[in-house]
Amino acid sequence: MISYGPEPAHCLYSIDISNIEIRICITNSNDISYENLFSIQKVILHKDFNPNTYKNDIALIRLDRSIIQMLYLPRFTHIYVFTSE
């Protein structure tokens, strides 16, 4: 089950996460329900994150429940594959 997701560390550095709500898979601001509303349970900042330079500007957020049922892949008309050759 997926309950962790990446986030820029500077967005979460020194803030109170208890007042933050995460909305996933919403295309309309009126389309808010329990199924697409999540809260953050834990924030794990990169151990070498520097808020002055944004070096290692990555964090993981743990949500209150799994989002696996919410994820879907968009339709692509073209898929590009890049190689070093």
PDB file of N, CA, C and O in Angstrom:
ATOM      1  N   MET A   1       0.831  -1.182   0.000  1.00  0.00           N
ATOM      2  CA  MET A   1       0.000   0.000   0.000  1.00  0.00           C
ATOM      3  C   MET A   1       0.878   1.248   0.000  1.00  0.00           C
ATOM      4  O   MET A   1       1.930   1.283   0.637  1.00  0.00           O
ATOM      5  N   ILE A   2       0.439   2.243  -0.706  1.00  0.00           N
ATOM      6  CA  ILE A   2       1.185   3.485  -0.788  1.00  0.00           C
ATOM      7  C   ILE A   2       0.617   4.485   0.201  1.00  0.00           C
ATOM      8  O   ILE A   2      -0.536   4.901   0.087  1.00  0.00           O
ATOM      9  N   SER A   3       1.430   4.866   1.167  1.00  0.00           N
ATOM     10  CA  SER A   3       1.000   5.910   2.089  1.00  0.00           C
ATOM     11  C   SER A   3       2.070   6.984   2.238  1.00  0.00           C
ATOM     12  O   SER A   3       1.900   7.926   3.011  1.00  0.00           O
ATOM     13  N   TYR A   4       3.177   6.847   1.498  1.00  0.00           N
ATOM     14  CA  TYR A   4       4.236   7.848   1.502  1.00  0.00           C
ATOM     15  C   TYR A   4       4.293   8.526   0.144  1.00  0.00           C
ATOM     16  O   TYR A   4       3.987   7.914  -0.879  1.00  0.00           O
ATOM     17  N   GLY A   5       4.687   9.791   0.138  1.00  0.00           N
ATOM     18  CA  GLY A   5       4.848  10.505  -1.110  1.00  0.00           C
ATOM     19  C   GLY A   5       5.945  11.552  -0.988  1.00  0.00           C
ATOM     20  O   GLY A   5       6.213  12.048   0.106  1.00  0.00           O
ATOM     21  N   PRO A   6       6.587  11.895  -2.120  1.00  0.00           N
ATOM     22  CA  PRO A   6       7.648  12.911  -2.094  1.00  0.00           C
ATOM     23  C   PRO A   6       7.069  14.324  -2.065  1.00  0.00           C
ATOM     24  O   PRO A   6       5.961  14.570  -2.541  1.00  0.00           O
ATOM     25  N   GLU A   7       7.830  15.224  -1.505  1.00  0.00           N
ATOM     26  CA  GLU A   7       7.419  16.633  -1.421  1.00  0.00           C
ATOM     27  C   GLU A   7       8.691  17.464  -1.268  1.00  0.00           C
ATOM     28  O   GLU A   7       9.645  17.000  -0.643  1.00  0.00           O
ATOM     29  N   PRO A   8       8.732  18.665  -1.814  1.00  0.00           N
ATOM     30  CA  PRO A   8       9.894  19.532  -1.556  1.00  0.00           C
ATOM     31  C   PRO A   8      10.009  19.835  -0.063  1.00  0.00           C
ATOM     32  O   PRO A   8       9.027  20.202   0.581  1.00  0.00           O
ATOM     33  N   ALA A   9      11.196  19.681   0.470  1.00  0.00           N
ATOM     34  CA  ALA A   9      11.407  19.890   1.905  1.00  0.00           C
ATOM     35  C   ALA A   9      11.114  21.329   2.314  1.00  0.00           C
ATOM     36  O   ALA A   9      10.634  21.568   3.422  1.00  0.00           O
ATOM     37  N   HIS A  10      11.399  22.300   1.431  1.00  0.00           N
ATOM     38  CA  HIS A  10      11.184  23.701   1.822  1.00  0.00           C
ATOM     39  C   HIS A  10       9.709  24.015   2.051  1.00  0.00           C
ATOM     40  O   HIS A  10       9.382  24.986   2.733  1.00  0.00           O
ATOM     41  N   CYS A  11       8.821  23.204   1.492  1.00  0.00           N
ATOM     42  CA  CYS A  11       7.387  23.413   1.713  1.00  0.00           C
ATOM     43  C   CYS A  11       6.945  22.948   3.098  1.00  0.00           C
ATOM     44  O   CYS A  11       5.905  23.377   3.596  1.00  0.00           O
ATOM     45  N   LEU A  12       7.722  22.083   3.710  1.00  0.00           N
ATOM     46  CA  LEU A  12       7.322  21.485   4.980  1.00  0.00           C
ATOM     47  C   LEU A  12       8.228  21.859   6.138  1.00  0.00           C
ATOM     48  O   LEU A  12       7.953  21.518   7.289  1.00  0.00           O
ATOM     49  N   TYR A  13       9.297  22.554   5.833  1.00  0.00           N
ATOM     50  CA  TYR A  13      10.278  22.906   6.855  1.00  0.00           C
ATOM     51  C   TYR A  13       9.672  23.886   7.853  1.00  0.00           C
ATOM     52  O   TYR A  13       9.161  24.935   7.461  1.00  0.00           O
ATOM     53  N   SER A  14       9.723  23.562   9.089  1.00  0.00           N
ATOM     54  CA  SER A  14       9.276  24.393  10.224  1.00  0.00           C
ATOM     55  C   SER A  14       7.821  24.873  10.129  1.00  0.00           C
ATOM     56  O   SER A  14       7.529  26.035  10.412  1.00  0.00           O
ATOM     57  N   ILE A  15       6.921  23.985   9.735  1.00  0.00           N
ATOM     58  CA  ILE A  15       5.495  24.324   9.749  1.00  0.00           C
ATOM     59  C   ILE A  15       4.743  23.299  10.598  1.00  0.00           C
ATOM     60  O   ILE A  15       5.227  22.190  10.823  1.00  0.00           O
ATOM     61  N   ASP A  16       3.576  23.679  11.056  1.00  0.00           N
ATOM     62  CA  ASP A  16       2.721  22.798  11.833  1.00  0.00           C
ATOM     63  C   ASP A  16       1.880  21.960  10.876  1.00  0.00           C
ATOM     64  O   ASP A  16       0.987  22.489  10.214  1.00  0.00           O
ATOM     65  N   ILE A  17       2.153  20.665  10.795  1.00  0.00           N
ATOM     66  CA  ILE A  17       1.437  19.813   9.840  1.00  0.00           C
ATOM     67  C   ILE A  17       0.030  19.452  10.299  1.00  0.00           C
ATOM     68  O   ILE A  17      -0.746  18.903   9.516  1.00  0.00           O
ATOM     69  N   SER A  18      -0.309  19.742  11.524  1.00  0.00           N
ATOM     70  CA  SER A  18      -1.636  19.358  12.017  1.00  0.00           C
ATOM     71  C   SER A  18      -2.764  20.122  11.325  1.00  0.00           C
ATOM     72  O   SER A  18      -3.915  19.687  11.372  1.00  0.00           O
ATOM     73  N   ASN A  19      -2.462  21.236  10.692  1.00  0.00           N
ATOM     74  CA  ASN A  19      -3.487  22.025  10.001  1.00  0.00           C
ATOM     75  C   ASN A  19      -3.465  21.858   8.486  1.00  0.00           C
ATOM     76  O   ASN A  19      -4.137  22.600   7.771  1.00  0.00           O
ATOM     77  N   ILE A  20      -2.703  20.896   7.995  1.00  0.00           N
ATOM     78  CA  ILE A  20      -2.570  20.707   6.551  1.00  0.00           C
ATOM     79  C   ILE A  20      -3.434  19.540   6.093  1.00  0.00           C
ATOM     80  O   ILE A  20      -3.431  18.472   6.706  1.00  0.00           O
ATOM     81  N   GLU A  21      -4.171  19.755   5.013  1.00  0.00           N
ATOM     82  CA  GLU A  21      -4.945  18.692   4.381  1.00  0.00           C
ATOM     83  C   GLU A  21      -4.403  18.475   2.981  1.00  0.00           C
ATOM     84  O   GLU A  21      -4.044  19.429   2.291  1.00  0.00           O
ATOM     85  N   ILE A  22      -4.346  17.232   2.566  1.00  0.00           N
ATOM     86  CA  ILE A  22      -3.880  16.868   1.233  1.00  0.00           C
ATOM     87  C   ILE A  22      -5.093  16.395   0.442  1.00  0.00           C
ATOM     88  O   ILE A  22      -5.848  15.534   0.895  1.00  0.00           O
ATOM     89  N   ARG A  23      -5.267  16.957  -0.726  1.00  0.00           N
ATOM     90  CA  ARG A  23      -6.357  16.538  -1.611  1.00  0.00           C
ATOM     91  C   ARG A  23      -5.738  15.894  -2.848  1.00  0.00           C
ATOM     92  O   ARG A  23      -4.875  16.482  -3.499  1.00  0.00           O
ATOM     93  N   ILE A  24      -6.183  14.693  -3.161  1.00  0.00           N
ATOM     94  CA  ILE A  24      -5.601  13.914  -4.249  1.00  0.00           C
ATOM     95  C   ILE A  24      -6.666  13.605  -5.289  1.00  0.00           C
ATOM     96  O   ILE A  24      -7.805  13.280  -4.953  1.00  0.00           O
ATOM     97  N   CYS A  25      -6.282  13.711  -6.552  1.00  0.00           N
ATOM     98  CA  CYS A  25      -7.145  13.373  -7.691  1.00  0.00           C
ATOM     99  C   CYS A  25      -8.388  14.246  -7.755  1.00  0.00           C
ATOM    100  O   CYS A  25      -9.491  13.749  -7.982  1.00  0.00           O
ATOM    101  N   ILE A  26      -8.213  15.525  -7.558  1.00  0.00           N
ATOM    102  CA  ILE A  26      -9.336  16.454  -7.636  1.00  0.00           C
ATOM    103  C   ILE A  26      -9.180  17.308  -8.882  1.00  0.00           C
ATOM    104  O   ILE A  26      -8.129  17.913  -9.096  1.00  0.00           O
ATOM    105  N   THR A  27     -10.206  17.360  -9.692  1.00  0.00           N
ATOM    106  CA  THR A  27     -10.194  18.211 -10.876  1.00  0.00           C
ATOM    107  C   THR A  27     -11.098  19.421 -10.698  1.00  0.00           C
ATOM    108  O   THR A  27     -11.080  20.342 -11.515  1.00  0.00           O
ATOM    109  N   ASN A  28     -11.880  19.419  -9.640  1.00  0.00           N
ATOM    110  CA  ASN A  28     -12.813  20.500  -9.378  1.00  0.00           C
ATOM    111  C   ASN A  28     -12.746  20.805  -7.879  1.00  0.00           C
ATOM    112  O   ASN A  28     -12.825  19.887  -7.063  1.00  0.00           O
ATOM    113  N   SER A  29     -12.602  22.073  -7.509  1.00  0.00           N
ATOM    114  CA  SER A  29     -12.470  22.423  -6.089  1.00  0.00           C
ATOM    115  C   SER A  29     -13.708  22.060  -5.273  1.00  0.00           C
ATOM    116  O   SER A  29     -13.632  21.994  -4.046  1.00  0.00           O
ATOM    117  N   ASN A  30     -14.842  21.824  -5.926  1.00  0.00           N
ATOM    118  CA  ASN A  30     -16.044  21.411  -5.208  1.00  0.00           C
ATOM    119  C   ASN A  30     -16.114  19.900  -5.014  1.00  0.00           C
ATOM    120  O   ASN A  30     -16.994  19.400  -4.312  1.00  0.00           O
ATOM    121  N   ASP A  31     -15.186  19.173  -5.636  1.00  0.00           N
ATOM    122  CA  ASP A  31     -15.186  17.714  -5.603  1.00  0.00           C
ATOM    123  C   ASP A  31     -14.333  17.214  -4.438  1.00  0.00           C
ATOM    124  O   ASP A  31     -13.342  16.514  -4.647  1.00  0.00           O
ATOM    125  N   ILE A  32     -14.713  17.571  -3.220  1.00  0.00           N
ATOM    126  CA  ILE A  32     -13.956  17.189  -2.032  1.00  0.00           C
ATOM    127  C   ILE A  32     -14.800  16.245  -1.195  1.00  0.00           C
ATOM    128  O   ILE A  32     -15.924  16.560  -0.805  1.00  0.00           O
ATOM    129  N   SER A  33     -14.230  15.080  -0.930  1.00  0.00           N
ATOM    130  CA  SER A  33     -14.912  14.111  -0.077  1.00  0.00           C
ATOM    131  C   SER A  33     -13.861  13.411   0.769  1.00  0.00           C
ATOM    132  O   SER A  33     -12.664  13.639   0.593  1.00  0.00           O
ATOM    133  N   TYR A  34     -14.302  12.564   1.682  1.00  0.00           N
ATOM    134  CA  TYR A  34     -13.373  11.843   2.545  1.00  0.00           C
ATOM    135  C   TYR A  34     -12.398  11.009   1.720  1.00  0.00           C
ATOM    136  O   TYR A  34     -11.232  10.877   2.093  1.00  0.00           O
ATOM    137  N   GLU A  35     -12.857  10.448   0.605  1.00  0.00           N
ATOM    138  CA  GLU A  35     -12.022   9.565  -0.205  1.00  0.00           C
ATOM    139  C   GLU A  35     -10.791  10.271  -0.767  1.00  0.00           C
ATOM    140  O   GLU A  35      -9.756   9.631  -0.952  1.00  0.00           O
ATOM    141  N   ASN A  36     -10.874  11.570  -1.043  1.00  0.00           N
ATOM    142  CA  ASN A  36      -9.718  12.259  -1.619  1.00  0.00           C
ATOM    143  C   ASN A  36      -9.117  13.304  -0.675  1.00  0.00           C
ATOM    144  O   ASN A  36      -8.340  14.155  -1.108  1.00  0.00           O
ATOM    145  N   LEU A  37      -9.465  13.245   0.590  1.00  0.00           N
ATOM    146  CA  LEU A  37      -8.936  14.165   1.590  1.00  0.00           C
ATOM    147  C   LEU A  37      -8.087  13.378   2.589  1.00  0.00           C
ATOM    148  O   LEU A  37      -8.565  12.434   3.219  1.00  0.00           O
ATOM    149  N   PHE A  38      -6.827  13.781   2.723  1.00  0.00           N
ATOM    150  CA  PHE A  38      -5.873  13.068   3.567  1.00  0.00           C
ATOM    151  C   PHE A  38      -5.210  14.045   4.530  1.00  0.00           C
ATOM    152  O   PHE A  38      -5.161  15.249   4.277  1.00  0.00           O
ATOM    153  N   SER A  39      -4.709  13.519   5.621  1.00  0.00           N
ATOM    154  CA  SER A  39      -3.913  14.337   6.534  1.00  0.00           C
ATOM    155  C   SER A  39      -2.502  13.749   6.596  1.00  0.00           C
ATOM    156  O   SER A  39      -2.286  12.574   6.297  1.00  0.00           O
ATOM    157  N   ILE A  40      -1.557  14.589   6.988  1.00  0.00           N
ATOM    158  CA  ILE A  40      -0.162  14.165   7.090  1.00  0.00           C
ATOM    159  C   ILE A  40       0.083  13.619   8.491  1.00  0.00           C
ATOM    160  O   ILE A  40      -0.186  14.292   9.486  1.00  0.00           O
ATOM    161  N   GLN A  41       0.590  12.405   8.558  1.00  0.00           N
ATOM    162  CA  GLN A  41       0.914  11.781   9.840  1.00  0.00           C
ATOM    163  C   GLN A  41       2.363  12.030  10.245  1.00  0.00           C
ATOM    164  O   GLN A  41       2.678  12.129  11.431  1.00  0.00           O
ATOM    165  N   LYS A  42       3.246  12.131   9.240  1.00  0.00           N
ATOM    166  CA  LYS A  42       4.666  12.262   9.542  1.00  0.00           C
ATOM    167  C   LYS A  42       5.384  12.912   8.370  1.00  0.00           C
ATOM    168  O   LYS A  42       5.024  12.697   7.213  1.00  0.00           O
ATOM    169  N   VAL A  43       6.401  13.709   8.677  1.00  0.00           N
ATOM    170  CA  VAL A  43       7.260  14.314   7.667  1.00  0.00           C
ATOM    171  C   VAL A  43       8.685  13.868   7.945  1.00  0.00           C
ATOM    172  O   VAL A  43       9.172  13.968   9.072  1.00  0.00           O
ATOM    173  N   ILE A  44       9.352  13.373   6.904  1.00  0.00           N
ATOM    174  CA  ILE A  44      10.749  12.970   7.015  1.00  0.00           C
ATOM    175  C   ILE A  44      11.552  13.832   6.051  1.00  0.00           C
ATOM    176  O   ILE A  44      11.516  13.619   4.839  1.00  0.00           O
ATOM    177  N   LEU A  45      12.274  14.802   6.592  1.00  0.00           N
ATOM    178  CA  LEU A  45      13.129  15.662   5.767  1.00  0.00           C
ATOM    179  C   LEU A  45      14.431  14.937   5.452  1.00  0.00           C
ATOM    180  O   LEU A  45      14.907  14.131   6.252  1.00  0.00           O
ATOM    181  N   HIS A  46      15.007  15.225   4.283  1.00  0.00           N
ATOM    182  CA  HIS A  46      16.333  14.690   3.957  1.00  0.00           C
ATOM    183  C   HIS A  46      17.287  15.103   5.065  1.00  0.00           C
ATOM    184  O   HIS A  46      17.251  16.246   5.520  1.00  0.00           O
ATOM    185  N   LYS A  47      18.132  14.193   5.498  1.00  0.00           N
ATOM    186  CA  LYS A  47      19.004  14.476   6.651  1.00  0.00           C
ATOM    187  C   LYS A  47      19.986  15.602   6.387  1.00  0.00           C
ATOM    188  O   LYS A  47      20.486  16.213   7.331  1.00  0.00           O
ATOM    189  N   ASP A  48      20.278  15.894   5.113  1.00  0.00           N
ATOM    190  CA  ASP A  48      21.210  16.970   4.770  1.00  0.00           C
ATOM    191  C   ASP A  48      20.517  18.161   4.108  1.00  0.00           C
ATOM    192  O   ASP A  48      21.165  18.950   3.420  1.00  0.00           O
ATOM    193  N   PHE A  49      19.213  18.295   4.311  1.00  0.00           N
ATOM    194  CA  PHE A  49      18.491  19.436   3.742  1.00  0.00           C
ATOM    195  C   PHE A  49      19.017  20.742   4.332  1.00  0.00           C
ATOM    196  O   PHE A  49      19.186  20.871   5.545  1.00  0.00           O
ATOM    197  N   ASN A  50      19.271  21.708   3.444  1.00  0.00           N
ATOM    198  CA  ASN A  50      19.742  23.025   3.877  1.00  0.00           C
ATOM    199  C   ASN A  50      18.689  24.053   3.474  1.00  0.00           C
ATOM    200  O   ASN A  50      18.529  24.313   2.281  1.00  0.00           O
ATOM    201  N   PRO A  51      17.960  24.652   4.426  1.00  0.00           N
ATOM    202  CA  PRO A  51      16.898  25.603   4.094  1.00  0.00           C
ATOM    203  C   PRO A  51      17.411  26.920   3.509  1.00  0.00           C
ATOM    204  O   PRO A  51      16.634  27.675   2.925  1.00  0.00           O
ATOM    205  N   ASN A  52      18.704  27.203   3.656  1.00  0.00           N
ATOM    206  CA  ASN A  52      19.260  28.432   3.090  1.00  0.00           C
ATOM    207  C   ASN A  52      19.610  28.286   1.609  1.00  0.00           C
ATOM    208  O   ASN A  52      19.474  29.236   0.838  1.00  0.00           O
ATOM    209  N   THR A  53      20.059  27.098   1.219  1.00  0.00           N
ATOM    210  CA  THR A  53      20.460  26.879  -0.172  1.00  0.00           C
ATOM    211  C   THR A  53      19.502  25.972  -0.930  1.00  0.00           C
ATOM    212  O   THR A  53      19.599  25.860  -2.152  1.00  0.00           O
ATOM    213  N   TYR A  54      18.583  25.325  -0.227  1.00  0.00           N
ATOM    214  CA  TYR A  54      17.659  24.315  -0.762  1.00  0.00           C
ATOM    215  C   TYR A  54      18.387  23.069  -1.260  1.00  0.00           C
ATOM    216  O   TYR A  54      17.819  22.284  -2.020  1.00  0.00           O
ATOM    217  N   LYS A  55      19.619  22.884  -0.846  1.00  0.00           N
ATOM    218  CA  LYS A  55      20.332  21.661  -1.199  1.00  0.00           C
ATOM    219  C   LYS A  55      19.631  20.488  -0.525  1.00  0.00           C
ATOM    220  O   LYS A  55      19.232  20.581   0.636  1.00  0.00           O
ATOM    221  N   ASN A  56      19.479  19.372  -1.262  1.00  0.00           N
ATOM    222  CA  ASN A  56      18.768  18.183  -0.778  1.00  0.00           C
ATOM    223  C   ASN A  56      17.331  18.522  -0.389  1.00  0.00           C
ATOM    224  O   ASN A  56      16.847  18.116   0.667  1.00  0.00           O
ATOM    225  N   ASP A  57      16.663  19.271  -1.260  1.00  0.00           N
ATOM    226  CA  ASP A  57      15.308  19.775  -1.009  1.00  0.00           C
ATOM    227  C   ASP A  57      14.262  18.695  -1.301  1.00  0.00           C
ATOM    228  O   ASP A  57      13.480  18.801  -2.246  1.00  0.00           O
ATOM    229  N   ILE A  58      14.270  17.665  -0.470  1.00  0.00           N
ATOM    230  CA  ILE A  58      13.322  16.568  -0.653  1.00  0.00           C
ATOM    231  C   ILE A  58      12.871  16.074   0.725  1.00  0.00           C
ATOM    232  O   ILE A  58      13.637  16.075   1.689  1.00  0.00           O
ATOM    233  N   ALA A  59      11.630  15.662   0.784  1.00  0.00           N
ATOM    234  CA  ALA A  59      11.082  15.095   2.017  1.00  0.00           C
ATOM    235  C   ALA A  59      10.078  14.024   1.634  1.00  0.00           C
ATOM    236  O   ALA A  59       9.602  13.977   0.500  1.00  0.00           O
ATOM    237  N   LEU A  60       9.768  13.178   2.577  1.00  0.00           N
ATOM    238  CA  LEU A  60       8.689  12.210   2.421  1.00  0.00           C
ATOM    239  C   LEU A  60       7.586  12.582   3.398  1.00  0.00           C
ATOM    240  O   LEU A  60       7.840  12.944   4.546  1.00  0.00           O
ATOM    241  N   ILE A  61       6.353  12.482   2.911  1.00  0.00           N
ATOM    242  CA  ILE A  61       5.223  12.674   3.815  1.00  0.00           C
ATOM    243  C   ILE A  61       4.502  11.336   3.939  1.00  0.00           C
ATOM    244  O   ILE A  61       4.315  10.620   2.956  1.00  0.00           O
ATOM    245  N   ARG A  62       4.105  11.020   5.153  1.00  0.00           N
ATOM    246  CA  ARG A  62       3.303   9.831   5.377  1.00  0.00           C
ATOM    247  C   ARG A  62       1.876  10.286   5.606  1.00  0.00           C
ATOM    248  O   ARG A  62       1.597  11.094   6.492  1.00  0.00           O
ATOM    249  N   LEU A  63       0.970   9.750   4.784  1.00  0.00           N
ATOM    250  CA  LEU A  63      -0.441  10.105   4.891  1.00  0.00           C
ATOM    251  C   LEU A  63      -1.151   9.195   5.883  1.00  0.00           C
ATOM    252  O   LEU A  63      -0.623   8.158   6.283  1.00  0.00           O
ATOM    253  N   ASP A  64      -2.349   9.596   6.273  1.00  0.00           N
ATOM    254  CA  ASP A  64      -3.090   8.846   7.285  1.00  0.00           C
ATOM    255  C   ASP A  64      -3.619   7.508   6.788  1.00  0.00           C
ATOM    256  O   ASP A  64      -4.022   6.670   7.595  1.00  0.00           O
ATOM    257  N   ARG A  65      -3.627   7.292   5.478  1.00  0.00           N
ATOM    258  CA  ARG A  65      -4.057   6.002   4.927  1.00  0.00           C
ATOM    259  C   ARG A  65      -3.522   5.854   3.509  1.00  0.00           C
ATOM    260  O   ARG A  65      -2.969   6.795   2.940  1.00  0.00           O
ATOM    261  N   SER A  66      -3.692   4.684   2.958  1.00  0.00           N
ATOM    262  CA  SER A  66      -3.150   4.374   1.640  1.00  0.00           C
ATOM    263  C   SER A  66      -3.871   5.153   0.536  1.00  0.00           C
ATOM    264  O   SER A  66      -5.069   5.422   0.624  1.00  0.00           O
ATOM    265  N   ILE A  67      -3.121   5.503  -0.491  1.00  0.00           N
ATOM    266  CA  ILE A  67      -3.722   6.187  -1.649  1.00  0.00           C
ATOM    267  C   ILE A  67      -3.717   5.312  -2.884  1.00  0.00           C
ATOM    268  O   ILE A  67      -4.010   5.802  -3.975  1.00  0.00           O
ATOM    269  N   ILE A  68      -3.398   4.050  -2.756  1.00  0.00           N
ATOM    270  CA  ILE A  68      -3.262   3.176  -3.921  1.00  0.00           C
ATOM    271  C   ILE A  68      -4.525   3.154  -4.783  1.00  0.00           C
ATOM    272  O   ILE A  68      -4.426   3.098  -6.008  1.00  0.00           O
ATOM    273  N   GLN A  69      -5.693   3.196  -4.177  1.00  0.00           N
ATOM    274  CA  GLN A  69      -6.928   3.163  -4.950  1.00  0.00           C
ATOM    275  C   GLN A  69      -7.190   4.479  -5.693  1.00  0.00           C
ATOM    276  O   GLN A  69      -8.016   4.523  -6.605  1.00  0.00           O
ATOM    277  N   MET A  70      -6.484   5.550  -5.303  1.00  0.00           N
ATOM    278  CA  MET A  70      -6.703   6.851  -5.920  1.00  0.00           C
ATOM    279  C   MET A  70      -5.836   7.063  -7.161  1.00  0.00           C
ATOM    280  O   MET A  70      -6.136   7.929  -7.983  1.00  0.00           O
ATOM    281  N   LEU A  71      -4.773   6.286  -7.301  1.00  0.00           N
ATOM    282  CA  LEU A  71      -3.812   6.548  -8.357  1.00  0.00           C
ATOM    283  C   LEU A  71      -4.258   5.952  -9.685  1.00  0.00           C
ATOM    284  O   LEU A  71      -4.824   4.860  -9.742  1.00  0.00           O
ATOM    285  N   TYR A  72      -3.995   6.680 -10.722  1.00  0.00           N
ATOM    286  CA  TYR A  72      -4.248   6.191 -12.062  1.00  0.00           C
ATOM    287  C   TYR A  72      -3.273   6.888 -12.997  1.00  0.00           C
ATOM    288  O   TYR A  72      -2.775   7.972 -12.695  1.00  0.00           O
ATOM    289  N   LEU A  73      -3.008   6.260 -14.127  1.00  0.00           N
ATOM    290  CA  LEU A  73      -2.104   6.862 -15.102  1.00  0.00           C
ATOM    291  C   LEU A  73      -2.918   7.631 -16.133  1.00  0.00           C
ATOM    292  O   LEU A  73      -3.948   7.145 -16.601  1.00  0.00           O
ATOM    293  N   PRO A  74      -2.464   8.818 -16.485  1.00  0.00           N
ATOM    294  CA  PRO A  74      -3.169   9.565 -17.528  1.00  0.00           C
ATOM    295  C   PRO A  74      -2.968   8.899 -18.881  1.00  0.00           C
ATOM    296  O   PRO A  74      -2.036   8.118 -19.071  1.00  0.00           O
ATOM    297  N   ARG A  75      -3.831   9.210 -19.791  1.00  0.00           N
ATOM    298  CA  ARG A  75      -3.689   8.683 -21.153  1.00  0.00           C
ATOM    299  C   ARG A  75      -2.606   9.464 -21.876  1.00  0.00           C
ATOM    300  O   ARG A  75      -2.575  10.694 -21.847  1.00  0.00           O
ATOM    301  N   PHE A  76      -1.723   8.725 -22.522  1.00  0.00           N
ATOM    302  CA  PHE A  76      -0.657   9.356 -23.285  1.00  0.00           C
ATOM    303  C   PHE A  76      -0.883   9.093 -24.767  1.00  0.00           C
ATOM    304  O   PHE A  76      -1.260   7.991 -25.166  1.00  0.00           O
ATOM    305  N   THR A  77      -0.653  10.099 -25.558  1.00  0.00           N
ATOM    306  CA  THR A  77      -0.697   9.881 -26.994  1.00  0.00           C
ATOM    307  C   THR A  77       0.688   9.530 -27.520  1.00  0.00           C
ATOM    308  O   THR A  77       0.812   8.901 -28.571  1.00  0.00           O
ATOM    309  N   HIS A  78       1.717   9.926 -26.806  1.00  0.00           N
ATOM    310  CA  HIS A  78       3.093   9.614 -27.172  1.00  0.00           C
ATOM    311  C   HIS A  78       3.878   9.277 -25.914  1.00  0.00           C
ATOM    312  O   HIS A  78       3.709   9.914 -24.874  1.00  0.00           O
ATOM    313  N   ILE A  79       4.715   8.298 -26.015  1.00  0.00           N
ATOM    314  CA  ILE A  79       5.644   7.977 -24.929  1.00  0.00           C
ATOM    315  C   ILE A  79       7.038   8.081 -25.492  1.00  0.00           C
ATOM    316  O   ILE A  79       7.357   7.425 -26.484  1.00  0.00           O
ATOM    317  N   TYR A  80       7.876   8.895 -24.878  1.00  0.00           N
ATOM    318  CA  TYR A  80       9.237   9.106 -25.342  1.00  0.00           C
ATOM    319  C   TYR A  80      10.197   8.391 -24.404  1.00  0.00           C
ATOM    320  O   TYR A  80      10.091   8.496 -23.182  1.00  0.00           O
ATOM    321  N   VAL A  81      11.126   7.669 -24.995  1.00  0.00           N
ATOM    322  CA  VAL A  81      12.148   6.980 -24.212  1.00  0.00           C
ATOM    323  C   VAL A  81      13.491   7.552 -24.628  1.00  0.00           C
ATOM    324  O   VAL A  81      13.830   7.548 -25.812  1.00  0.00           O
ATOM    325  N   PHE A  82      14.258   8.042 -23.666  1.00  0.00           N
ATOM    326  CA  PHE A  82      15.555   8.611 -23.934  1.00  0.00           C
ATOM    327  C   PHE A  82      16.639   7.663 -23.427  1.00  0.00           C
ATOM    328  O   PHE A  82      16.557   7.130 -22.321  1.00  0.00           O
ATOM    329  N   THR A  83      17.635   7.474 -24.248  1.00  0.00           N
ATOM    330  CA  THR A  83      18.766   6.636 -23.838  1.00  0.00           C
ATOM    331  C   THR A  83      20.043   7.432 -24.039  1.00  0.00           C
ATOM    332  O   THR A  83      20.043   8.474 -24.695  1.00  0.00           O
ATOM    333  N   SER A  84      21.122   6.938 -23.472  1.00  0.00           N
ATOM    334  CA  SER A  84      22.402   7.633 -23.600  1.00  0.00           C
ATOM    335  C   SER A  84      23.139   7.243 -24.872  1.00  0.00           C
ATOM    336  O   SER A  84      24.213   7.780 -25.143  1.00  0.00           O
ATOM    337  N   GLU A  85      22.601   6.337 -25.648  1.00  0.00           N
ATOM    338  CA  GLU A  85      23.273   5.914 -26.887  1.00  0.00           C
ATOM    339  C   GLU A  85      22.889   6.777 -28.058  1.00  0.00           C
ATOM    340  O   GLU A  85      23.366   6.555 -29.171  1.00  0.00           O
TER     341      GLU A  85
END
